[in-house]
Amino acid sequence: MSADTRERTTPRRWQKIVVAVIGSLVVLHSVVLTLWLAPASPVRDTLGGRNLGSYVDPYFQQSWSGFEPSAQYVDETFRMRAHLREPTGDDTYVSEWIDLSSEQTKAIRHELSPARANLVSRRLATNLNSAMLGLTGDQRSLAATNYIETPIDSLVRKLEGAGASDDAVRRYLASDRMAVGFASAVAASRWKGTVLEVQFLAGRRTVPDYADRAYRTLDDVDYSWFVFGWRKAERTSPDAQSAFDSFMEG
């Protein structure tokens, strides 16, 4: 090996200094973390727990959002009820409200790979909330009216005439129709009689701040609701309804 080659491979003085400084900072950082994690001692008390905390907390405090990229900060729910004709006679009745998202959440708790069918109601709530947030106040009022004898298609023209973009209107109508179909199948499976109309709500609430976790939980937060009017129920084929009934019973 020539002298020139040996000279090029020898670290220069400034490189040695940089490495020494970085090494010193690493050692100092390790010592501070060790003292921070260590139990009370004269050395730790001399440096002061608050001084150590002011260094450690802002940069190295664990945050759930840092470890879970898909963490959810909004809780949404889908509730429904139905207007039905009694199995015998012409008398009708209105069912109680049921919270499908709450029921399905209990069904998938501790499940590593929950059935996609058990996620339907929550996804419907997400779609409905998102669609409603894209509408104007006047359009939301139109969505809260009943469409029983009047075809739901007439709502399209009314929504388009009340503002917002055509894309927002189409997104809402698609979510509304999916909700009507799902609620109709649920009602036919759960209650006796012929399903005449269905009505549903989409709720939304924000998870409390992490700093408030000691005295405020998610259950303490009230939902904000989007209310939808009654919709004429959709008829499902016997085979499709039978398959849906099996899912609901399972």
Secondary structure as the mmCIF struct_conf table of DSSP 4:
data_model
#
loop_
_struct_conf.conf_type_id
_struct_conf.id
_struct_conf.beg_label_comp_id
_struct_conf.beg_label_asym_id
_struct_conf.beg_label_seq_id
_struct_conf.end_label_comp_id
_struct_conf.end_label_asym_id
_struct_conf.end_label_seq_id
HELX_RH_AL_P HELX_RH_AL_P1 ALA A 3 THR A 9
BEND BEND1 THR A 10 THR A 10
HELX_LH_PP_P HELX_LH_PP_P1 PRO A 11 ARG A 12
HELX_RH_AL_P HELX_RH_AL_P2 ARG A 13 LEU A 37
BEND BEND2 ALA A 38 ALA A 38
HELX_LH_PP_P HELX_LH_PP_P2 PRO A 39 PRO A 39
BEND BEND3 ALA A 40 ALA A 40
HELX_RH_AL_P HELX_RH_AL_P3 PRO A 42 LEU A 47
HELX_RH_AL_P HELX_RH_AL_P4 GLY A 49 PHE A 60
HELX_RH_AL_P HELX_RH_AL_P5 TRP A 64 PHE A 67
TURN_TY1_P TURN_TY1_P1 PRO A 69 SER A 70
STRN STRN1 VAL A 74 ARG A 85
BEND BEND4 PRO A 87 ASP A 90
STRN STRN2 THR A 92 VAL A 94
HELX_LH_PP_P HELX_LH_PP_P3 SER A 95 TRP A 97
STRN STRN3 ILE A 98 ASP A 99
HELX_RH_AL_P HELX_RH_AL_P6 LEU A 100 ILE A 108
TURN_TY1_P TURN_TY1_P2 ARG A 109 HIS A 110
BEND BEND5 LEU A 112 SER A 113
HELX_RH_3T_P HELX_RH_3T_P1 ARG A 116 LEU A 119
HELX_RH_AL_P HELX_RH_AL_P7 VAL A 120 LEU A 133
TURN_TY1_P TURN_TY1_P3 GLY A 134 GLY A 134
BEND BEND6 LEU A 135 LEU A 135
HELX_RH_AL_P HELX_RH_AL_P8 GLY A 137 ALA A 143
TURN_TY1_P TURN_TY1_P4 ALA A 144 ALA A 144
BEND BEND7 THR A 145 THR A 145
STRN STRN4 TYR A 147 TYR A 147
BEND BEND8 ILE A 148 THR A 150
TURN_TY1_P TURN_TY1_P5 ILE A 152 ASP A 153
HELX_RH_AL_P HELX_RH_AL_P9 SER A 154 GLY A 161
TURN_TY1_P TURN_TY1_P6 ALA A 162 ALA A 162
BEND BEND9 GLY A 163 ALA A 164
HELX_RH_AL_P HELX_RH_AL_P10 ASP A 166 ARG A 190
BEND BEND10 TRP A 191 GLY A 193
STRN STRN5 THR A 194 THR A 206
HELX_LH_PP_P HELX_LH_PP_P4 VAL A 207 ASP A 209
HELX_RH_3T_P HELX_RH_3T_P2 TYR A 210 ASP A 212
TURN_TY1_P TURN_TY1_P7 ARG A 213 TYR A 215
HELX_RH_3T_P HELX_RH_3T_P3 LEU A 218 ASP A 220
BEND BEND11 VAL A 221 VAL A 221
HELX_LH_PP_P HELX_LH_PP_P5 ASP A 222 TYR A 223
STRN STRN6 SER A 224 VAL A 227
STRN STRN7 ARG A 231 LYS A 232
HELX_LH_PP_P HELX_LH_PP_P6 ALA A 233 ARG A 235
HELX_RH_AL_P HELX_RH_AL_P11 PRO A 238 GLU A 249
#
